[in-house]
Amino acid sequence: MATISDAVVVDVLRRVDRLTAPLVRRLGRPPALPPAERDAWWADQVSRIAAGVSAAPRFAGKLADLLPLQNTVGTAVQSVVVLGVANEHDVKDPAERISLLSRVLLRRELTPAQVEPLLERAKGTYREEALGAREQRGGVRGTARTIWRVAGLLGRIDDALDARPKGKRRHRFLSNFPVVGVAGGYLAEREGLRRAAALAAAALEDEVRG
């Protein structure tokens, strides 16, 4: 199987960043929340809202692993958490955000300096084609629409998504079974979201210390 190139990874993650940015803003945490609790808010609050969406393919149990659904939807939700944490640390530069997504979700060490030359934008708009009209993006249905559309985009690099943060082994084992796999999938995805938030925060704090 051919290795997925850096150019393809950057192109996909660039689009993920653009498509999820409005959702991250809508899910913005309470302004009065103390700074020390903000990264954890993204891990916990977003998990309550979105982990059920990423666990939904587990209704099919082990069959879900034969399709790109589980990894792509789970990674789409995790990207919201990672970019929410990035906002908390005032990371605005696209190359830095894409680098963070790559390191946390794919365990792929792409530095901002490596990302920057690959950020040549394709012609035409992408957000409207991917998400539909602006009025269709709000509310619970809008959130689900965004996650599923981003999941479809991530299907281009599905082979790289096994590296994403995972939940506890016992919950992943339970998720192999039809129907009851939804509960296991939910718990596994919620833990995966917490780990994604922690990894993103740790990576950004290391950069500050460095």
C-alpha positions as CSV (number, residue, x, y, z in Angstrom):
1,M,0.0,0.0,0.0
2,A,1.4,3.4,-1.0
3,T,2.4,5.8,1.7
4,I,0.1,8.8,2.0
5,S,2.1,11.9,1.1
6,D,2.6,15.0,3.2
7,A,0.9,17.0,0.5
8,V,-2.3,14.9,0.7
9,V,-2.3,15.0,4.5
10,V,-1.9,18.8,4.6
11,D,-4.6,19.3,1.9
12,V,-7.1,17.2,3.9
13,L,-6.2,18.8,7.3
14,R,-6.3,22.3,5.8
15,R,-9.9,21.7,4.7
16,V,-10.7,20.1,8.1
17,D,-9.5,23.2,9.8
18,R,-11.6,25.5,7.6
19,L,-14.7,23.4,7.9
20,T,-14.6,22.9,11.6
21,A,-13.7,26.5,12.6
22,P,-17.4,27.7,12.6
23,L,-18.4,24.7,14.7
24,V,-15.6,25.4,17.2
25,R,-16.8,29.0,17.5
26,R,-20.4,27.9,18.1
27,L,-19.3,25.5,20.8
28,G,-17.2,28.2,22.5
29,R,-16.8,27.6,26.2
30,P,-18.2,30.0,28.9
31,P,-16.0,33.2,28.9
32,A,-15.8,33.2,32.7
33,L,-14.3,29.7,32.9
34,P,-10.8,29.9,34.7
35,P,-7.9,29.4,32.2
36,A,-6.7,26.2,34.0
37,E,-10.1,24.5,33.3
38,R,-10.5,25.5,29.6
39,D,-8.6,22.6,27.9
40,A,-10.6,20.2,30.1
41,W,-13.8,21.9,29.1
42,W,-13.2,21.0,25.4
43,A,-12.5,17.4,26.4
44,D,-15.6,17.0,28.5
45,Q,-18.2,19.3,27.0
46,V,-17.6,18.4,23.4
47,S,-17.5,14.7,24.3
48,R,-21.0,15.0,25.7
49,I,-22.2,16.7,22.5
50,A,-20.3,14.8,19.9
51,A,-19.0,11.4,21.2
52,G,-22.4,9.9,20.5
53,V,-22.1,10.8,16.9
54,S,-18.7,9.2,16.6
55,A,-19.9,6.1,18.5
56,A,-22.9,5.7,16.3
57,P,-21.2,3.4,13.7
58,R,-20.7,0.9,16.5
59,F,-24.3,0.0,16.2
60,A,-23.0,-2.4,13.6
61,G,-20.4,-3.8,16.0
62,K,-17.2,-5.3,14.5
63,L,-18.6,-4.6,11.0
64,A,-17.9,-0.9,11.6
65,D,-14.1,-1.7,11.4
66,L,-14.6,-3.1,7.9
67,L,-15.8,0.3,6.8
68,P,-14.1,3.7,7.1
69,L,-16.9,5.0,9.3
70,Q,-15.4,4.5,12.8
71,N,-12.0,6.1,12.3
72,T,-13.2,8.9,10.1
73,V,-16.1,10.0,12.3
74,G,-14.1,9.6,15.4
75,T,-11.2,11.6,14.0
76,A,-13.7,14.3,12.8
77,V,-14.9,14.7,16.4
78,Q,-11.4,14.7,17.8
79,S,-10.4,17.5,15.3
80,V,-13.1,19.7,16.9
81,V,-11.5,19.1,20.3
82,V,-7.9,19.7,19.2
83,L,-8.8,22.9,17.4
84,G,-10.8,24.1,20.4
85,V,-7.7,23.6,22.5
86,A,-5.7,25.4,19.9
87,N,-8.0,28.4,20.1
88,E,-7.5,28.5,23.9
89,H,-3.8,28.8,23.3
90,D,-4.3,31.5,20.7
91,V,-3.0,29.4,17.9
92,K,-4.3,31.1,14.7
93,D,-1.7,30.4,12.1
94,P,-3.0,27.7,9.7
95,A,0.3,26.0,9.4
96,E,0.6,25.7,13.2
97,R,-3.0,24.4,13.4
98,I,-2.5,21.8,10.7
99,S,0.8,20.7,12.3
100,L,-1.0,20.2,15.6
101,L,-3.7,18.2,14.0
102,S,-1.1,16.0,12.3
103,R,0.9,15.4,15.4
104,V,-2.1,14.6,17.7
105,L,-4.4,12.8,15.4
106,L,-2.0,11.0,13.0
107,R,1.2,10.9,15.1
108,R,2.8,12.4,12.1
109,E,5.6,14.9,12.9
110,L,4.9,17.7,10.4
111,T,6.3,21.0,11.6
112,P,4.7,24.3,10.6
113,A,7.8,24.9,8.4
114,Q,7.1,21.7,6.5
115,V,3.4,22.5,6.3
116,E,3.7,26.1,5.0
117,P,4.9,25.3,1.4
118,L,2.1,22.8,1.0
119,L,-0.7,25.2,1.8
120,E,-1.2,26.3,-1.8
121,R,-5.0,26.9,-1.9
122,A,-7.1,25.2,-4.5
123,K,-9.3,27.5,-6.7
124,G,-12.9,27.9,-5.8
125,T,-14.8,27.7,-2.5
126,Y,-15.1,24.5,-0.5
127,R,-17.1,25.3,2.6
128,E,-20.5,25.8,0.9
129,E,-20.0,22.6,-1.2
130,A,-19.1,20.6,1.9
131,L,-21.5,22.0,4.5
132,G,-24.4,23.5,2.5
133,A,-26.0,26.9,3.1
134,R,-25.1,28.8,6.3
135,E,-28.6,28.4,7.8
136,Q,-28.2,24.6,7.6
137,R,-25.1,24.6,9.9
138,G,-26.6,25.6,13.3
139,G,-28.1,23.5,16.1
140,V,-27.7,19.8,16.7
141,R,-28.4,18.8,13.1
142,G,-25.9,21.4,11.9
143,T,-23.3,19.9,14.3
144,A,-23.9,16.4,13.0
145,R,-23.8,17.6,9.4
146,T,-20.4,19.2,10.0
147,I,-19.0,16.1,11.6
148,W,-20.3,13.7,9.0
149,R,-19.0,16.0,6.1
150,V,-15.6,16.3,7.7
151,A,-15.6,12.5,8.2
152,G,-16.2,12.1,4.5
153,L,-13.2,14.3,3.8
154,L,-11.0,12.4,6.2
155,G,-11.8,9.2,4.2
156,R,-9.1,10.3,1.8
157,I,-6.5,9.5,4.5
158,D,-8.3,6.7,6.3
159,D,-5.2,4.5,6.3
160,A,-3.5,7.0,8.5
161,L,-6.3,7.4,11.1
162,D,-5.5,4.2,13.1
163,A,-2.9,6.4,14.9
164,R,-5.6,8.7,16.5
165,P,-6.1,8.7,20.3
166,K,-8.1,5.7,21.4
167,G,-10.2,4.9,24.5
168,K,-9.6,2.1,27.0
169,R,-9.1,-1.4,25.7
170,R,-12.1,-2.9,27.6
171,H,-14.4,-0.3,26.0
172,R,-13.0,-1.0,22.6
173,F,-13.5,-4.7,23.1
174,L,-17.2,-4.1,24.1
175,S,-17.6,-2.0,21.0
176,N,-16.9,-5.1,18.8
177,F,-20.4,-6.4,19.5
178,P,-23.6,-5.3,17.6
179,V,-26.0,-3.0,19.4
180,V,-24.3,-3.1,22.8
181,G,-21.3,-1.8,20.9
182,V,-22.8,1.6,21.0
183,A,-22.2,1.9,24.7
184,G,-18.7,0.6,24.4
185,G,-18.1,2.9,21.4
186,Y,-19.4,5.9,23.3
187,L,-17.1,5.3,26.3
188,A,-14.1,4.6,24.1
189,E,-14.7,7.7,22.0
190,R,-15.2,9.9,25.0
191,E,-11.9,8.8,26.5
192,G,-10.3,9.2,23.1
193,L,-11.5,12.9,23.1
194,R,-10.0,13.5,26.5
195,R,-6.7,12.1,25.4
196,A,-6.7,14.2,22.2
197,A,-7.3,17.3,24.3
198,A,-4.5,16.4,26.7
199,L,-2.1,15.6,23.9
200,A,-2.9,18.9,22.1
201,A,-2.4,21.0,25.3
202,A,0.8,19.2,26.1
203,A,2.2,19.7,22.6
204,L,1.4,23.5,22.7
205,E,2.8,23.8,26.2
206,D,6.0,22.1,25.0
207,E,6.3,24.6,22.2
208,V,6.0,27.5,24.7
209,R,8.7,26.0,27.0
210,G,10.9,25.3,24.0
